[in-house]
């Protein structure tokens, strides 16, 4: 099994966190970095599953808010375009996807959705995290959702490291978890029938203090299960 992980474009240590998360919970997995820097889009052909990693903001021009670009941070348009292509290729080939933080946002934008440009400016509480230890907050998981099935509980505690969030939900998606202040914390297909697996979370499972949390481990194990199901079909 080969899982592609998009390049967070931060540091080797940041990418290593994602790689470690996948390798901790999927035996004998191989990982493949997918990066606009090296232009290795062709490596998608080898990938059985994809993790859309976190990182800088999606350029707001991709959801008709170009005039507000000053509110975004660490924009890299080549990465945006590269990852839109990754999303399209994965959906065309029915490759299972897990999106993390920016990864959830880029998928939402690829589906025609939009983002809250700055959560605090919009009147919500701080979701950025702080220096040192990550901030945490509660999350409520929708009854009847695939995410609820995966984590096995209605509520939990997650970390928070983002200043943007989903605003308009992209075509075909639905919110399946929310923070206490109403911010969308996870997305999945509204009707998954006939669609490839997609799970998009705003938190960072690769940074959990407890890597065995169902909000981390169970997500990775479900990704592996979906990949194995496709390979066996």
C-alpha positions as CSV (number, residue, x, y, z in Angstrom):
1,X,0.0,0.0,0.0
2,X,1.3,3.4,-1.0
3,X,-0.1,6.6,0.6
4,X,0.7,9.9,-1.0
5,X,1.2,12.9,1.3
6,X,1.2,16.4,0.0
7,X,4.2,18.6,0.8
8,X,3.3,20.9,3.7
9,X,6.1,23.2,2.4
10,X,7.2,24.0,6.0
11,X,10.2,21.8,7.0
12,X,11.3,18.2,6.8
13,X,10.2,17.8,10.4
14,X,6.6,18.8,9.6
15,X,6.4,16.3,6.8
16,X,7.9,13.7,9.0
17,X,5.0,14.1,11.5
18,X,2.5,13.1,8.8
19,X,4.6,10.3,7.6
20,X,5.0,9.0,11.2
21,X,1.2,9.2,11.8
22,X,0.6,7.0,8.7
23,X,3.3,4.5,9.5
24,X,2.3,4.2,13.1
25,X,-1.1,2.8,12.3
26,X,-0.7,1.2,8.9
27,X,1.6,-1.8,8.9
28,X,4.1,-2.1,6.0
29,X,2.9,1.1,4.3
30,X,5.0,3.0,1.9
31,X,4.6,6.8,1.7
32,X,5.2,9.1,-1.2
33,X,5.6,12.9,-1.0
34,X,3.6,14.8,-3.5
35,X,5.1,18.3,-4.0
36,X,4.7,21.2,-6.4
37,X,8.3,22.0,-5.7
38,X,9.7,18.8,-7.3
39,X,6.8,18.6,-9.8
40,X,6.2,15.0,-9.0
41,X,2.5,14.8,-9.9
42,X,3.2,11.7,-11.9
43,X,3.8,9.9,-8.6
44,X,0.0,10.1,-8.0
45,X,-0.3,7.1,-10.3
46,X,1.5,5.0,-7.7
47,X,-0.7,6.1,-4.8
48,X,-3.5,4.0,-3.3
49,X,-4.6,6.7,-0.9
50,X,-3.9,10.4,-0.4
51,X,-3.4,12.6,2.7
52,X,-3.8,16.4,2.0
53,X,-1.5,17.9,4.5
54,X,-1.8,21.2,6.4
55,X,0.2,24.4,5.7
56,X,-0.4,27.9,4.4
57,X,-3.7,29.4,3.2
58,X,-5.4,28.8,-0.1
59,X,-5.4,32.0,-2.2
60,X,-8.8,33.6,-1.8
61,X,-9.0,34.3,-5.5
62,X,-10.0,30.7,-5.8
63,X,-13.3,31.4,-4.0
64,X,-13.9,34.9,-5.4
65,X,-12.4,36.9,-2.5
66,X,-9.1,38.1,-4.2
67,X,-9.6,41.6,-2.7
68,X,-9.1,40.1,0.7
69,X,-5.8,38.4,0.0
70,X,-4.1,40.5,2.7
71,X,-5.9,38.5,5.4
72,X,-4.4,35.2,4.2
73,X,-1.1,33.9,5.3
74,X,1.7,32.0,3.6
75,X,0.0,31.9,0.2
76,X,1.5,29.7,-2.5
77,X,-0.5,29.6,-5.7
78,X,1.6,26.9,-7.3
79,X,0.7,24.6,-4.3
80,X,-3.0,25.5,-4.6
81,X,-3.1,24.5,-8.3
82,X,-1.0,21.4,-7.8
83,X,-3.3,20.2,-5.0
84,X,-6.5,21.0,-7.0
85,X,-5.1,18.6,-9.6
86,X,-4.4,16.0,-6.9
87,X,-8.0,16.3,-5.8
88,X,-9.3,15.9,-9.3
89,X,-7.0,13.0,-10.1
90,X,-7.9,11.2,-6.8
91,X,-11.7,11.6,-7.4
92,X,-11.4,10.4,-11.0
93,X,-9.5,7.3,-9.9
94,X,-11.6,6.8,-6.7
95,X,-8.5,7.1,-4.5
96,X,-9.5,7.5,-0.8
97,X,-8.6,10.9,0.6
98,X,-8.0,12.2,4.1
99,X,-7.6,16.0,4.4
100,X,-6.0,17.7,7.4
101,X,-6.5,21.4,8.2
102,X,-5.5,23.2,5.0
103,X,-6.1,19.8,3.3
104,X,-9.8,20.0,4.3
105,X,-9.9,23.6,3.2
106,X,-8.3,23.0,-0.2
107,X,-10.7,20.2,-0.9
108,X,-13.7,22.3,0.1
109,X,-12.5,25.1,-2.3
110,X,-11.9,22.6,-5.1
111,X,-15.6,21.6,-4.7
112,X,-16.7,25.2,-5.1
113,X,-16.8,26.1,-1.4
114,X,-15.3,29.1,0.4
115,X,-13.4,29.9,3.6
116,X,-13.7,32.3,6.5
117,X,-10.6,34.4,5.9
118,X,-9.8,35.0,9.6
119,X,-11.8,33.3,12.3
120,X,-11.3,35.9,15.0
121,X,-12.0,38.8,12.7
122,X,-15.3,37.0,11.9
123,X,-16.2,37.0,15.6
124,X,-15.2,33.5,16.7
125,X,-12.9,32.4,19.4
126,X,-9.2,31.7,18.9
127,X,-8.5,28.6,17.0
128,X,-4.9,29.4,16.1
129,X,-3.2,27.6,19.0
130,X,-0.4,29.2,20.9
131,X,3.3,29.1,21.4
132,X,4.5,25.8,22.8
133,X,1.7,23.3,23.5
134,X,-1.3,23.3,21.1
135,X,-4.6,24.7,22.3
136,X,-7.4,22.1,22.5
137,X,-11.2,22.4,22.5
138,X,-14.3,20.2,22.4
139,X,-15.9,19.0,19.2
140,X,-19.4,17.5,18.6
141,X,-19.7,14.8,15.9
142,X,-23.0,14.5,13.9
143,X,-25.1,11.5,14.6
144,X,-25.4,9.3,11.6
145,X,-22.2,10.6,10.0
146,X,-19.4,8.4,8.8
147,X,-17.1,10.3,11.1
148,X,-19.3,9.3,14.1
149,X,-18.9,5.7,13.0
150,X,-15.2,6.1,12.8
151,X,-14.5,7.7,16.1
152,X,-17.3,5.9,17.9
153,X,-18.4,8.8,20.1
154,X,-20.5,12.0,20.0
155,X,-18.0,14.3,21.5
156,X,-14.3,14.6,21.9
157,X,-11.3,16.8,22.4
158,X,-9.1,18.0,19.5
159,X,-6.2,20.3,19.0
160,X,-6.5,23.6,17.1
161,X,-4.0,25.3,14.8
162,X,-5.9,27.3,12.2
163,X,-7.0,30.9,11.6
164,X,-9.3,30.0,8.7
165,X,-12.2,27.6,8.4
166,X,-14.9,26.4,6.0
167,X,-17.5,29.0,5.3
168,X,-19.7,28.0,2.3
169,X,-19.6,24.2,2.1
170,X,-18.5,22.8,-1.3
171,X,-20.8,20.9,-3.6
172,X,-21.7,17.4,-2.4
173,X,-20.2,17.9,1.1
174,X,-21.7,18.3,4.5
175,X,-20.4,19.3,7.9
176,X,-20.0,16.3,10.2
177,X,-18.4,17.9,13.3
178,X,-18.4,21.4,14.8
179,X,-16.5,23.2,17.5
180,X,-18.3,24.6,20.5
181,X,-18.5,28.0,18.8
182,X,-20.0,26.6,15.7
183,X,-16.9,26.5,13.5
184,X,-17.0,23.5,11.1
185,X,-14.3,21.0,12.2
186,X,-14.9,18.2,9.7
187,X,-16.6,17.5,6.3
188,X,-17.6,14.3,4.5
189,X,-19.8,13.5,1.5
190,X,-23.5,14.4,2.1
191,X,-24.4,11.3,0.1
192,X,-21.4,8.9,-0.1
193,X,-23.2,6.3,-2.3
194,X,-21.2,5.7,-5.4
195,X,-18.4,8.1,-4.3
196,X,-14.9,7.3,-3.2
197,X,-14.0,7.8,0.4
198,X,-13.3,11.4,1.6
199,X,-12.8,12.5,5.2
200,X,-11.7,16.1,5.9
201,X,-10.8,17.3,9.4
202,X,-9.7,20.7,10.6
203,X,-7.6,19.3,13.5
204,X,-4.1,17.9,13.3
205,X,-4.0,14.2,14.2
206,X,-0.3,14.1,13.5
207,X,0.2,16.4,16.5
208,X,-2.0,14.7,19.0
209,X,-0.4,14.1,22.4
210,X,-2.3,10.9,22.5
211,X,-1.7,9.3,19.1
212,X,-4.1,6.5,20.0
213,X,-7.0,9.0,20.3
214,X,-9.9,7.8,18.0
215,X,-9.7,11.3,16.5
216,X,-6.3,10.4,15.2
217,X,-5.7,6.6,15.1
218,X,-9.2,5.7,13.9
219,X,-9.0,8.1,11.0
220,X,-5.8,6.5,9.7
221,X,-7.0,3.0,10.2
222,X,-10.2,3.8,8.3
223,X,-8.2,5.3,5.4
224,X,-6.2,2.0,5.2
225,X,-9.4,0.0,5.3
226,X,-10.9,2.0,2.5
227,X,-7.7,1.5,0.4
228,X,-7.7,-2.3,1.1
229,X,-11.4,-2.5,0.1
230,X,-10.7,-0.9,-3.2
231,X,-7.6,-3.1,-3.9
232,X,-9.7,-6.2,-3.1
233,X,-12.6,-5.2,-5.3
